[in-house]
Amino acid sequence: MTCFAVTAAVRSSLTALAVAASLASGWAGAQSAPNAEAVPVLSGAERASLAGRVELHGLPSLTLSDAQFLRGETQGAQPVTVGAELRLAAVAGRQPVVVLIHGSGGIGSNVDLWARDFNAMGVATLAIDGFTGRGLVSTSTQQAALGRLNLSLDAYKALDLLAKHPRIDPQRVVLMGFSRGGQATLFASLKRFNEQWNRSGIRYAAYIPFYPDCMTQYQGDTELAGGPVRIHHGLADDYNPAAACQPYVARLQKAGQDVELLPYPGAHHGFDAPTAPNPAQPSKGAQTVRACVIRETTPGLLVNEATGQAFSYQDACVQRDPHVGYDPVATAQARASVHGFVRQLFKLPASTQR
């Protein structure tokens, strides 16, 4: 029995050594074999788009109704902490920053795309998640779940953080948003709202709304806080039609404001989101106010002009199933336009070497 036990033990050891040698040989061969799968190497552009540092911040904010926001009221509002991801570019010293606000579906692929673009330019980004802290995933099919102006308030709260951050240049902060976030960006530019809600001591240097909803007219909406506004909109958008923004832009321009509407023929809603369907497809169940005309008649009261009554997402003008889709051509054009605008605004070199 003893002899057998020893022999078995020896055989087991020899087998283990043989397996180890075989694995080592295979690994070595894989490293030297000319046809072995190559280890991916990041390109210069890919490396440039990586953040030098990432910080996760909680922004103290409020959840409130649009009426409360419009009246500047905090009584009855619910305190909330919303998340924010700060991606600092891999450059030395204080850097400019673009604040990014998502749409009704939450943070998506377009926010990641733009964050990488700006980081590659030597510009930080702060992506605000206005949903998770409020217990929301999406408002697409139930827009009444959150007042639309909450995201504008979050944008002002972001300034509290950025005004004090040691790596951020507080005089070079831009706001950019998409769809619901585009609307929040567009109207965060109003002087009235800045005076009611912005306590940071700084203001946004510019505003870049992408395909915002322009169906609502607020009191004093041609008086801006300062800084240019560049609206990017697809002309095939049947979610938030670009045509609805044209009269507002005309009123702003007549009032002497630096506002432009940049159109993209054939582009649908969400055209800059690489993971959106291509060609565009209906967003099943999504609510759109494309057939509504909404006006603030007295401070805090939003009225459906068709009925003369307070607007509600139960109104007949609220429709569903608008199209959403990625457009690579429009995206390339928008990226070139935004890159040029931000470089000029922030006085950045034509290219940032790292």
VENPE-V222809 format. One record per residue. N is the residue number from 1. RES is the residue in one letter. PHI is phi in radians with two decimals (NA if undefined). PSI is psi as a letter, one per 20 degrees, with the letter a starting at -180 (none if undefined). BURIAL is 1 if it has 24 or more other C-alpha atoms within 12 Angstrom, else 0. Layout:
BEGIN
N_RES_PHI_PSI_BURIAL, N_RES_PHI_PSI_BURIAL
END
This chain:
BEGIN
1_M_NA_g_0, 2_T_-1.13_g_0, 3_C_-1.06_g_0, 4_F_-1.13_g_0, 5_A_-1.11_g_0, 6_V_-1.13_g_0, 7_T_-1.06_g_0, 8_A_-1.11_h_0, 9_A_-1.14_g_0, 10_V_-1.10_g_0, 11_R_-1.06_g_0, 12_S_-1.07_g_0, 13_S_-1.14_g_0, 14_L_-1.10_h_0, 15_T_-1.10_g_0, 16_A_-1.09_g_0, 17_L_-1.11_g_0, 18_A_-1.13_g_0, 19_V_-1.10_g_0, 20_A_-1.08_g_0, 21_A_-1.12_g_0, 22_S_-1.11_g_0, 23_L_-1.12_g_0, 24_A_-1.09_g_0, 25_S_-1.11_g_0, 26_G_-1.13_g_0, 27_W_-1.10_g_0, 28_A_-1.10_h_0, 29_G_-1.15_h_0, 30_A_-1.14_h_0, 31_Q_-1.24_h_0, 32_S_-1.79_i_0, 33_A_-1.12_p_0, 34_P_-1.14_h_0, 35_N_-1.75_j_0, 36_A_-1.13_q_0, 37_E_-1.11_p_0, 38_A_-1.31_q_0, 39_V_-1.27_p_0, 40_P_-1.05_p_0, 41_V_-2.03_p_0, 42_L_-1.14_p_0, 43_S_-1.30_r_0, 44_G_-1.04_g_0, 45_A_-1.15_h_0, 46_E_-1.15_g_0, 47_R_-1.10_g_0, 48_A_-1.12_h_1, 49_S_-1.41_i_1, 50_L_-1.41_q_1, 51_A_-1.21_q_1, 52_G_-1.34_h_1, 53_R_-2.75_q_0, 54_V_-2.15_p_0, 55_E_-2.18_p_0, 56_L_-1.86_p_0, 57_H_-2.13_q_1, 58_G_-1.78_p_1, 59_L_-1.81_o_1, 60_P_-1.15_p_1, 61_S_-2.47_a_1, 62_L_-2.35_q_1, 63_T_-1.89_p_1, 64_L_-2.55_r_1, 65_S_-1.36_r_1, 66_D_-1.08_h_1, 67_A_-1.09_g_1, 68_Q_-1.11_g_1, 69_F_-1.06_g_1, 70_L_-1.15_h_1, 71_R_-1.62_i_1, 72_G_1.26_k_1, 73_E_-1.73_p_0, 74_T_-1.91_i_0, 75_Q_-1.10_p_0, 76_G_1.55_i_0, 77_A_-1.26_q_0, 78_Q_-1.71_p_0, 79_P_-1.09_q_0, 80_V_-2.64_q_1, 81_T_-1.97_p_1, 82_V_-1.79_q_1, 83_G_-1.49_q_1, 84_A_-2.62_p_1, 85_E_-1.81_o_1, 86_L_-1.70_o_1, 87_R_-1.88_o_1, 88_L_-1.52_p_1, 89_A_-1.20_q_1, 90_A_-1.43_m_1, 91_V_-2.31_q_1, 92_A_-1.46_q_0, 93_G_1.34_a_0, 94_R_-1.23_q_1, 95_Q_-2.30_q_1, 96_P_-1.22_r_1, 97_V_-2.54_q_1, 98_V_-1.98_p_1, 99_V_-1.52_p_1, 100_L_-1.97_p_1, 101_I_-2.09_p_1, 102_H_-1.31_r_1, 103_G_-1.67_a_1, 104_S_-1.16_i_1, 105_G_-1.65_j_1, 106_G_1.51_a_1, 107_I_-1.15_p_1, 108_G_-2.18_a_1, 109_S_-1.15_h_0, 110_N_-1.19_h_1, 111_V_-1.10_g_1, 112_D_-1.13_g_1, 113_L_-1.01_g_1, 114_W_-1.21_h_1, 115_A_-1.05_g_1, 116_R_-1.16_h_1, 117_D_-1.03_g_1, 118_F_-1.20_h_1, 119_N_-1.02_h_1, 120_A_-1.14_h_1, 121_M_-1.53_i_1, 122_G_1.51_k_1, 123_V_-2.01_p_1, 124_A_-1.31_r_1, 125_T_-2.33_q_1, 126_L_-2.20_o_1, 127_A_-1.64_o_1, 128_I_-1.60_p_1, 129_D_-1.77_n_1, 130_G_-1.46_j_1, 131_F_-1.82_g_1, 132_T_-0.98_g_0, 133_G_-1.12_i_1, 134_R_-1.72_j_1, 135_G_1.32_k_0, 136_L_-1.99_q_0, 137_V_-1.93_g_0, 138_S_-2.72_q_1, 139_T_-2.08_j_1, 140_S_-0.95_g_1, 141_T_-1.66_i_1, 142_Q_-2.59_m_1, 143_Q_-1.14_h_1, 144_A_-1.25_i_1, 145_A_-1.13_h_1, 146_L_-2.63_p_1, 147_G_-0.96_p_1, 148_R_-1.19_h_1, 149_L_-1.53_i_1, 150_N_-1.03_h_1, 151_L_-1.24_h_1, 152_S_-1.16_g_1, 153_L_-1.08_g_1, 154_D_-1.02_h_1, 155_A_-1.11_h_1, 156_Y_-1.20_h_1, 157_K_-1.13_h_1, 158_A_-1.09_h_1, 159_L_-1.13_h_1, 160_D_-1.04_g_1, 161_L_-1.21_g_1, 162_L_-1.23_h_1, 163_A_-1.12_h_1, 164_K_-1.95_i_0, 165_H_-1.28_p_1, 166_P_-1.17_i_0, 167_R_-1.76_j_1, 168_I_-1.92_p_1, 169_D_-1.49_o_1, 170_P_-1.19_i_1, 171_Q_-1.57_i_1, 172_R_-2.24_m_1, 173_V_-2.20_p_1, 174_V_-2.09_q_1, 175_L_-1.91_p_1, 176_M_-2.42_p_1, 177_G_-2.55_r_1, 178_F_-2.27_p_1, 179_S_1.04_d_1, 180_R_-0.97_g_1, 181_G_-1.23_h_1, 182_G_-1.20_g_1, 183_Q_-1.11_g_1, 184_A_-1.04_h_1, 185_T_-1.17_g_1, 186_L_-1.02_g_1, 187_F_-1.53_i_1, 188_A_-1.16_i_1, 189_S_-1.34_i_1, 190_L_-1.23_p_1, 191_K_-1.04_g_1, 192_R_-1.00_g_1, 193_F_-1.26_h_1, 194_N_-1.06_g_1, 195_E_-1.18_h_1, 196_Q_-1.35_h_0, 197_W_-2.19_i_1, 198_N_-1.56_o_1, 199_R_-2.00_j_0, 200_S_-1.39_h_1, 201_G_1.56_i_0, 202_I_-2.24_r_1, 203_R_-2.38_r_1, 204_Y_-1.19_p_1, 205_A_-1.41_h_1, 206_A_-2.90_r_1, 207_Y_-2.33_p_1, 208_I_-2.23_n_1, 209_P_-1.45_p_1, 210_F_-1.88_p_1, 211_Y_0.63_l_1, 212_P_-1.36_r_1, 213_D_-1.45_p_1, 214_C_-1.95_k_1, 215_M_-1.45_i_1, 216_T_-1.96_p_1, 217_Q_-1.96_o_1, 218_Y_-1.70_q_1, 219_Q_-1.15_p_1, 220_G_1.22_k_0, 221_D_-1.42_j_1, 222_T_-1.81_j_1, 223_E_-1.76_o_1, 224_L_-1.76_r_1, 225_A_-1.35_i_1, 226_G_2.06_q_1, 227_G_1.76_q_1, 228_P_-1.19_q_1, 229_V_-2.15_p_1, 230_R_-2.17_o_1, 231_I_-1.65_p_1, 232_H_-1.93_p_1, 233_H_-2.57_p_1, 234_G_-1.41_p_1, 235_L_-1.35_i_1, 236_A_-1.69_j_1, 237_D_-1.19_o_1, 238_D_-1.93_j_1, 239_Y_-1.63_g_1, 240_N_-2.16_n_1, 241_P_-1.02_p_1, 242_A_-1.08_h_1, 243_A_-1.03_h_1, 244_A_-1.23_h_1, 245_C_-1.44_h_1, 246_Q_-1.06_g_1, 247_P_-1.11_h_0, 248_Y_-1.15_g_1, 249_V_-1.06_g_1, 250_A_-1.08_g_0, 251_R_-1.15_g_0, 252_L_-1.13_g_1, 253_Q_-1.12_h_0, 254_K_-1.09_h_0, 255_A_-1.42_j_0, 256_G_1.52_j_0, 257_Q_-1.52_q_1, 258_D_-1.50_n_1, 259_V_-2.31_p_1, 260_E_-2.36_q_1, 261_L_-1.91_o_1, 262_L_-1.78_o_1, 263_P_-1.60_q_1, 264_Y_-2.22_n_1, 265_P_-1.00_p_0, 266_G_1.39_i_0, 267_A_-1.50_p_1, 268_H_-1.69_a_1, 269_H_-1.10_p_1, 270_G_1.24_k_1, 271_F_-1.10_i_1, 272_D_-1.72_j_1, 273_A_-1.68_o_1, 274_P_-1.05_h_1, 275_T_-1.64_j_0, 276_A_-1.29_q_1, 277_P_-1.10_q_0, 278_N_-2.43_o_0, 279_P_-1.29_r_0, 280_A_-1.05_q_1, 281_Q_-2.28_q_0, 282_P_-1.07_p_1, 283_S_-1.58_n_1, 284_K_-1.01_p_0, 285_G_1.47_i_0, 286_A_-1.13_p_1, 287_Q_-1.55_q_1, 288_T_-2.37_q_1, 289_V_-1.79_k_1, 290_R_-1.03_h_1, 291_A_-1.74_j_1, 292_C_-1.77_q_1, 293_V_-2.20_o_1, 294_I_-2.08_p_1, 295_R_-2.38_p_1, 296_E_-1.45_o_1, 297_T_-1.52_h_0, 298_T_-2.31_q_0, 299_P_-0.90_o_0, 300_G_1.62_i_0, 301_L_-1.85_o_1, 302_L_-1.75_p_1, 303_V_-1.99_p_1, 304_N_-1.38_o_1, 305_E_-1.09_h_1, 306_A_-1.22_h_0, 307_T_-1.94_h_0, 308_G_1.32_j_0, 309_Q_-1.88_r_0, 310_A_-0.99_p_0, 311_F_-1.15_q_1, 312_S_-2.51_q_1, 313_Y_-1.28_j_1, 314_Q_-1.62_i_0, 315_D_-1.13_q_1, 316_A_-1.11_h_0, 317_C_-1.28_i_0, 318_V_-1.35_p_1, 319_Q_-2.01_r_1, 320_R_-2.34_r_1, 321_D_1.16_l_0, 322_P_-1.22_r_1, 323_H_-1.55_q_1, 324_V_-2.36_p_1, 325_G_-2.97_q_1, 326_Y_-1.37_p_1, 327_D_-2.30_o_1, 328_P_-1.11_h_1, 329_V_-1.19_g_0, 330_A_-1.09_h_1, 331_T_-1.09_g_1, 332_A_-1.08_g_0, 333_Q_-1.16_g_0, 334_A_-1.15_g_1, 335_R_-1.09_g_1, 336_A_-1.09_g_0, 337_S_-1.14_g_0, 338_V_-1.18_g_1, 339_H_-1.01_g_1, 340_G_-1.10_g_0, 341_F_-1.10_g_1, 342_V_-1.19_g_1, 343_R_-1.05_g_1, 344_Q_-1.19_g_0, 345_L_-1.11_g_1, 346_F_-1.55_i_1, 347_K_1.00_l_0, 348_L_-1.60_q_0, 349_P_-1.18_r_0, 350_A_-1.02_h_0, 351_S_-2.53_q_0, 352_T_-1.86_o_0, 353_Q_-1.57_p_0, 354_R_-2.19_none_0
END
